[in-house]
Structure formats: C-alpha cells, structure tokens
Amino acid sequence: MIHFLKEAVIPLSQLLKDNDVRVRDTTMWTLGRIVEVAPAALSEHATQVCEAFVNGLQQEPRVAAHAAWALHNVAQLMQLEEFREVIKYITQIVQNLLSASDRGDAHMKNLRNSCYEAVAYFIQCANEDAIALIEGLFEGFISRLQHAVVMVVQNQSDRDHQFQIQEQLCNIIQTAVYKVRPEVVARNADLIMELVVQVLQGRNGEIAEEALLCGGAVASALGSDFGKYVERFVPFVLKGLEEVRSGDVVAVAVGVTSEMFNAKAGMNEAILSEVCKRLASALQSIDLWREVKGAIFTTFGDIAMAVEGSFMQYVQPLFSIMENAARSSLEEVEKDEDTVAYLNNLRTGIFEGISGMLQGLRTLEPFHDAIKGFLPVFGNFMVQFAESPETDDALKKSIAGVVGDILSAYPAEGIQFARNPSLQKTVEECCTSDNEAIRDVGEFAKKMISKFH
C-alpha cells in the first residue's frame, strides 16, 4: 500500500492545478488524509507536497480550508527523523497560514479557524531545532492580538468575529509561551498580560477561556516575577472558579490557579482565602461538572506546597471533604467506561492533593496531629483502590506517591503501608511502567519501603 501511495503522491499533486474546483478540493483532502494515516508515503516528496499545500491556501475557501487541515497534519511529521527538513519551512508555512486567515472570505468553510489551529499545532509540535524559528514569529503573534483588541466593531456580527480571532490568537500565544525561552516571554510579558486583561474585560461578564490559559502560561514561564500581574489577573480567575455550571470554564480556571500558585507569584493571604473558598464551594455544588472534581483536589495540593504553613487552616475541612468524596466513589453502582474514568480521575486527584499537603506541611506539628487521625481512613481507601481491577496507571502512581510521602514524613505511622501486600504490589507495578514519571514515583516509594525490611 505504501509503495502505491508513494507513486500516487506526485500525480495527485499535479491535480491541484486542475481547472475544476471539485477535483482540487477532493485531491487536497486526499493528500491531507495520506499525510495523516500514511506519512511514510511522503518521505521522498515532503518538500513538494508542503509547497503544494501552501499554494492551496490561496485557492477557493473550500480548497484552502483543506490545505490548512493538510498542513495541520504535516506539523506532526516534524517529530519524525525522515521529515526533519520540514522544520526549515516553519516560518514560511506559518506566515502563509496567517495570511490566509486574513482573507476577506476566511469566514467561509471554517477557513480562518483551520488556519489558526494549524499554526498552533505547528508550534505545539516544534522540537528543539525549531524553537529559534518560533521565537522569530512570537512578537508577530502578539502584534496580531494587539490589532484584534482594538478592531472596529459596529454590530454583533463584528463582535463575534473579534471574539473568535482573540480566542484563536490567545491560544497561539499560549502555545508559544510554553515553547520559547523564559527570557523571550519576560521581554514581552507586560504587553501580553495587558492584552489578556483587555480581552477578559471586553467580554461583558463572560470568561474567555483562551485568555485565562494564556495568562496561566505566562505565570508558568515567569515564576515569581508574575506577581506584578496578579492584582489585575486574579479577579478573572476567581470569576472562572465560580462558573460551576460551565464545566469548561471552571476546569480552565482550576488549571490556571495551579499554575499561579506553582509560580509562587505574590499569592497573598487574601487571594489564598478567596481561592480556597471558591474551590471548596465548587466541590460541594451539585452543578459542578464531575470531571473537574479530581483536578480541584490536585490544585489544593499544589496550593499547599506553594503556601506551606498558610494552608494549615484549610487542612481539617479539606480532609473531611476528601474522605466523603473517596467514600462516595466506592458507592458508585454504574461501572460504564465513563464512570470508571471519572472515578479514577477523582481518586487520583484526592491522593495527589494529600501528597501535596504532605510535601508542603510535613514539618508542621499541627499538620502531623491532623493527619494522624485520617491516615487509617485514607490508608483503607488506598488498599481498596489498589486492589480494584479498574484502577488505572495514574491512580496507581498517585497511591505510590502517597505511600512514599507518608513513609518519608512520618515513618512511625507509615509502617503499616510499607507492609501491606496490595500497596507493595502497586508500587512494584509503577516501578516496571513504560512511563518514566510513573517509574520515578514507584522507585521513590520502593526506596522508602525498603527501609522497613
């Protein structure tokens, strides 16, 4: 099949010059599909095919949209050794995609969105060899957002158009922030955060998820230097945490909260109080999208590691909420695929939250006193979850992490975990995982357990 497709690539490319738009449209889709499912067929013609896709961006909207989709598929090829030559064309490809997004008819056939999504994916797939090229494009992305913020708006259609462009550009900038060097982000951070705030302010109470994510990415890049943006940015994150009826918004706000606390960026007592109040309220809301619960527990752990002693006042009530959530998860009757995934996610979040508290508060005597009363309860949950055939790798990792953290912090209380066969088996399974992060946690827990043998 690959041999046949290799022979077909060049003849198909020639059909992109056909007079009939239907032929060109179908051909563009076919080539894009080949890139997606049989990239080896392009190994000898990658440059020519990419050039054909770029040229296709100038054709009718239906053809151009398929060209953008095809280039989206090309992006993933940069990670393959035989397609490394694609890297040197990133600048040209991205610039042509952005030019196509500016077309007067870019609203047709979803062309504009297809172009922006392809740009973001090229950035996401960029390896170390491509970072300098992404950095060369970075300020151009910011400039585009700057223009999108001040676009002239005369009616609701214009406003919707503006919002769409702002969201896509925030997504592109966010993706780039995670790729470029921190110093490149720092040079542009003032302007990025000013634009992020303007986008958030322009939504009349609605939360622009991509803008929140962009701000969170900047926090991760800057660390403690993000502190000067907290006062203006945090109110939008708090607003997002209140949007329990909108699962996507609250999920984004929870993730951004973790990024800000991990950055240790000026999160004072007042902000800590407001964040914890909203996270706890969300957990107890019947309207909360259940898939977000695990992430909230994980975020509590991130906060505990960041603020350490300042978190002590939230420990007892959080332990009670975690206990109730873990117990309720054992009472679930339906065990369809979605429910199993939800339960694993919830339980993983609970133990990641406990692990964060153990790491952040272990030196505090009041925390030692508080956790002693809960260890038998959580230990029982860990054993039950470890013995469940439905437990996935992420949950096994979080259980092994708590075992290691307890043994490291409180050996006397942790000895029962070191001797439990089910927990030992879970730790061993982590040690033999194909995933490096899971293996590292397993090895840490195994090292702690070995001290009791």
N, C-alpha and C positions, 0 to 999 in steps of 0.2 A: 504493500500500500504506500509506504513512504517513497519508494522508487517512483511509483506512478505520480504521486503528488509533486515530487521534485521536478519531473518532466513537465508537469502542468503549470507550474508557477509562472514561468515567463510568458507562455501563450495567454494565460489568464490576465497577466499584467497588461498585455497589448490590448485586450478587450476594454480596458479602462479608457481607451481613446475612441471607442465606438460612438457613432452619432446618436444611437438610441439610448436615452437615459435609463430605460428599464434594463438594458444589458449592462450598462456601467454600474447601476445600483446593485444588481444581483451579483455581479462579479466582485465588487468591493466587499460585499457581505461574505462571499465565498472565501476570498483571500483572508479576511479577518478571522473567519472560522478556522482556516488552516493554521493560522498563527496560534490560535487558542488551543487546538487539540493535537496538532502535529507540527510543532515548531521545527523539528529536525528537517522537515521538507524545505525549509528556507535557509538552511545553513550555508548554501552556496550562493544565495541571492538576497541576503538580508538587506544590503545597501540599496539595491534596485527596488525592492519591494517597499522599503521605508520611503524612498523618494516618490514612488507611485502613490502611497498613502498621503504624503504631504501635498502632492499636487491635487489629490482628490478633495482636499479641504476647500479648493477654490471652485468646485463644481456645484451643481444644484444642491439645495439643502438636504434632500434625502440621500444623495451620494456622499456629501460632505459629512453628514452625521455618521454614516457607516465608516467613513475614513477615520473619523475621530475615535470611534469604537475600535477599529482595527489597530490604531496607534496605541490605544489603551492596552490592548493585548501584547503589543510589541514591548511595552515597558518591562514586563516581567522577564523578557528574554535577556535583559542586561545582566541578570544574575547567572546566566549560563556562559561557560567559558567560550563556546563557539560563536557567541553573539556579542562579545565584548566590544567589537567595532561599532556597535550601535551607540555606545556611550558618547563618542565624539560628536554625534549629531544631536545630542540632547538640546543644546541651545537653539539650534535651527528648528527642531521639531516643536519645542515649547513655544517659541515665538510665532510660528505658523498657526499653532492651535489657538493662541491668544488672539491673533489677527482674525481668525475665522469666527471667534466668539464676538468680535466687534461688528460683524457683517450686519447690514440692515435687516436681513431676513434670518438672522440667527435664532429667532424665536420659533422658527418653523422646524418641524421634525425633531425637536429637542436638541438641535444642533449646539446651542450655547452650553447647555448643561453637559453634553457629551464632551465638548472641548475642555471645559473646566475640570471635569472628572478625570480626563486623560492626563492633563497637566499634573494634577495632584498625585496620580498614580505613578507618573514618571519620577516625581520627587520621592515618593514612598519607596520605590524600587531602586533608587540610586545607591550604588555602593561607594566605597571609599574613593574610587577613581573618579567618581562623578561629582564629589562634594564641591570642588572648586567651581565647577560649572553652575551648580545650583546657587552657590553664593553670588555668582555673577548676575544671576537673574533675580536675586532676593529683593533688592531695592525696587526693581520694576514691579514686582507683585504689590509691594506696599504703596507705590505710587498709584497703581490702579485702584486700590481700595480707597485711597485719598480722593480720587475723582468720583468714585461711586458714592461716597458720603455726601458730596456737595452737588450731586446730579440735580438738575432742574426737574421738579415734579409738579405736574399740572392736574393730574387726576389719579384715581385709584389704580388704573392700569399702569401708569408710570411708577406709582409707589410699589406695586407688586414686582415690577421689573427691577427696581432699585434694590428691594429686599433680596431678591433672588441673586443678583450679582454680588451684593455684600456678603451673603452667606457663602457663596462659592469661593470668593476671594479670601475670606477668613479661613476657610478650610485649607486653601492652598498655602497661606502663610503659616497656619498652624503646622501643617505637614512639613514645611520647610524649616521651621524653627527647631524641630526635633532632629533635623539632618545637619544643619550648618553648625559651625563652631560657636560656642557661647559668646565669644567676643564680637562676632558678627551680629548676634541678637542684641547684645548690650548696646552697640552703636546705634541701633535703630529702635530700641525699646520705647523711648519716650513717644515717638511718633506712632508706633504700633499700638501702644496702650491708649493713647489719645483717640485713635481711630476706633479701637474696640469699644471704648466708653461711648463714643458718639453713636456707633451702631446700636448699642444697647439702649441708649437714651431715646433713639428715634423710633422705638417700637410701640410706643403708647401702652406700656404695661406688659406687653408680651416679651418673652425671653428669647433672644436669638442664640440658639444652642451653639452654633459655629463660632460666634463671637466669644462666648464663655470658654469654649475649648481653646480658642486662640490665646486668651488671657492665661489659662492654665498652663499652656505650653511655654509661654514666656516665663511664668513663675518657675517651672522646672529648669529652664535654661539659666535663669539669673540667680536662683537660690535666695539667700538673704537680701540681695540687692533689689528684689522685687518689692520690698517693704514700702517704698515710696509710692507704689501704685495701689496699695491695699485699701486706703480710705475711700477711693472713688470706685474701685472694682468690687469690693466685697458686698456692698448692698445688692448688687445684681445676683451674686451667688446665693445670698440669703433668700432673695426672692425666688430663685430657682428651686431651692430646697423646700419652699412652701407649695410648689406646684405638684402636689401629690396626685392630682387627677391626670396629670400629663406625665406618663412614665418616662418618656424620652428626656424631657426637660429635667426632671428630678434626678435621673440617672447621670446626666451630664454634670449637674451641679454637685452631686456627691463626688464624682471623679475629680472635678476641679478643686473641691475642698481638700481632698487628699493631697493634690499637687501643691497647694498653697502651704499646707502645714508641713509637708515633707521639705519644702523650701525654707522653712523656719523664717518666714518673711514678715516680721512685725505683727504676728497674730497675737494681739494683746488679750488681757483677761475679758474685756467687754466683748470682743469678737468671739473668743472661745465660748463664752456663755451663750451668745446668740446662736452660734453654730450648733452646739450640743443640744440646745433647747429644740431647734428645728429638726435635727436628726432623730431625736427621741420621739418627737411628736409625729414625724413621718412613719416611724416604725409602728406606732400604735394606731395609725389611721387605717380605717377599713378601705379607704380609696387608693392606698398605695399599691402600685404595680408590684406584685410579689417578687418578681425577678430582681428588684432593686434592694431587697432586704439584706441579702448577703453582702452586697457592696457597702451598705451603711455600717454593718458591723466591722468590716475591714477598715473602713475610714475611721471609726472610733479607735482602732488600734494604731493607725497612723498618727492620729492626734495625740494619743497617749505617749507615743515615742517622741513626738516633737516637743510637747509642753511639759512632760515629766510630772513633777510634783503638783503643778497647777491642775492636773487632771484628777487628783485624788478624790475630789468631792463628787465626781460622777461615777466612781467605781461601783459602789454598792447598788445603786439603782440600775446600772448597766448590767451587772451580773444577774440581777433578777430578771431583766428583760431577756438576756441571753438564755437563761435557764428555761424560761417559759417558751421561748422560740424553739429550743432544742427538744423539749418535751412534746410540744405540739407537732414537731416534724415526725415524731415516732407514731403519732396517732393518725397520720395520713393513710387513708384506705386505698384510694386510687393509686395505681403504680404504672400509669402510662408513661411513655417516653418523656413527655414534657414535665410531668410531675417529678419523675426521678431526677431530671436535670435541675429542676428548681430546688429539690431537697438537697442535692449535692452542693449546689451553689450556696444555699442558706447555711448549711453546716460548715462549709469551708470558710465562709465569712465569719461565723461565730468563733471558730478556732484561730483564724487569723487575727481577729480582734483581741482574743485572750493572749495570743503570742505578743502582739504589740504592747499590751499592758504589762506583760511580764518583762519585756525588754526595757520599757520606759520607766517602770516604777519599782523594779526589783530591789533597789537599795532603800526603799522607804519602809520603815517598820509598820506604819498603819496599813500599807498595802499587803504586807505579809500577813497581818492579822485578818484582813478582809478576805484574802484568797483562801486561807486555810479552811474556812467554813464551806467554801464552794468546791474545793478540789475533789472530794469524794463524789459529788454530784457530776461534775464535768468529767471526771475520770470514768464514771459509769457510762456516760454518753459516748466517750471516746471508744471504749471497748465495744459497745453495741454498734457503733458506726463502723468500726474497723472490721467487725465480723459480718457486716452486711455485704451480700454479693453485688449489690447495686452501687457500692462506694466507688467513685472514680479516682483517677490519679491525683487530681487537685486536692480532693478531700484527704486522701492518704498523706499527701505532702503536708497539709496543714496539721493533721494529727501528729505526724512525726515531729513537726516543728514545735508543737506544744510540749510533747514528751521531752525533747531536748532542752527547751527553755525552762521547764519546771525542774528538771534534774540539775541544770546549771545554776538556777537561782536558789532553789530550796531542796537540797539533796535529801534531807530527812523526810520531807513529805513526799518526795518524788520516787522513793524506792519502790513503792507499790507499782508504779508504772514501768519501772525497769524490769520487773519480774513477771509482768503479765504476758503470757504467750501470744495473745492476739495482737497486742501492741508491738511486741518484738517482731512478729511476722510482717506487720505493716511497715515497720522501719526497714526490714530486710528487702521488702519489695521496692521500697523507694531507692535503696542502695543499688539495685540492679536495673533501674529505669533507664530508658534510652534518653530521657530528658536530663540535661546537665543540672538544671536548677533543682529538680526533684532529687537527683543523686546527691547533690551537695547537702541538702537538708537531711536526707537519710543518713549520710556519713556523720553529720554533726550529732544526730540523735544516737546513732550507734556508738559513737565515741563516748557520749555521756553514759549510756547504758553499760558499756564495758567497765566502767569504774566500780560497778557493783557486782562484778563476777571475779 
